[in-house]
Amino acid sequence: PWVQGATGGRRGASCRVLSLQGSLVFLVSGLAVLGYAAALSAQPTYQGVVRVVCGAAVGKLCEVCFLLNLFMISVALLRVVGDQLEKRFSWDPQGRGAPWPCRDQRFTLSTLCILVIFPLSVPREIGFQKYSSILGTLAACYLTLVIILKYHQQAESLGSPELPQPSRPSSWASIFSVIPTICFGFQCHEACVAIYSSMRNQSFSHWVAVSMLSMLICLLIYSLTGLYGYLTFGEAVASDVLMSYPGNDPVVIVARLLFGVSIITIYPIVVLLGR
């Protein structure tokens, strides 16, 4: 939703569609190239493929960049989970407030890492992570349905609300400024070589079909979430759309918990790749 507002809302729809299409072509092409390189090099890891294809020196540089990238992803996602936990525990139905440890992100995130993320990260086979990934995908679908439902509930209670009018015009500069955010949402290239190596059918056409289908599913989920989140809150929408909803709505509370689940299921893959 924040991207919708940053690119001019409805006025920037055409530019946004073009940027999404361009980003998807770029990302799917990258997945196809990596799958093809993995097939040629017979390496099970991303950095192994780079080492064989580009040489040892470039392979070492890739390892450093790879670890740095995984670290930054982990920090960003953990921050999002921390915000959701803080929002959840800041509300209490009896108005007393949650106990202090639950309101301290240092405690909640440390507990989450030790009790949940670490046990999920023990298996050293990426094929095992498909079960947690399915759970994360279902959680993301629930979040999208909640945002759509909340928009229609608001429309019914207010009659026919006016669509939010952007305060800033759309421009190509604003489009390019949010492309990194879009690419981050679709980013899965770190794991693609390991995923390709774990597939039973490793034909190139099958890999391209899987990559395109996965990206299209992500596009559908992200587009619906962004559209209805922006239509609900306009430019007042938070960068994390769930932070715009009140903390005492049971449906949103479930969505917030499942959103945390969808992010937590990413960590076992990130940790496995970092090994």
Secondary structure, DSSP 4 states (H G I P E B T S, - for coil): -HHHHHTTGGGGHHHHHHHHHHHHHHHHHHHHHHHHHHHHHT-SSHHHHHHHHH-HHHHHHHHHHHHHHHHHHHHHHHHHHHHHHHHHHT--TTSS---HHHH-HHHHHHHHIIIIIHHHT----GGGHHHHHHHHHHHHHHHHHHHHHHHHHHHHHHSSPPPPPPSS---HHHHHHHHHHHHHHH--HHHHHHHHHH-S---HHHHHHHHHHHHHHHHHHHHHHHHHHHHHHGGG--SSGGGGS-TT-HHHHHHHHHHHHHHHTTHHHHHHHH-
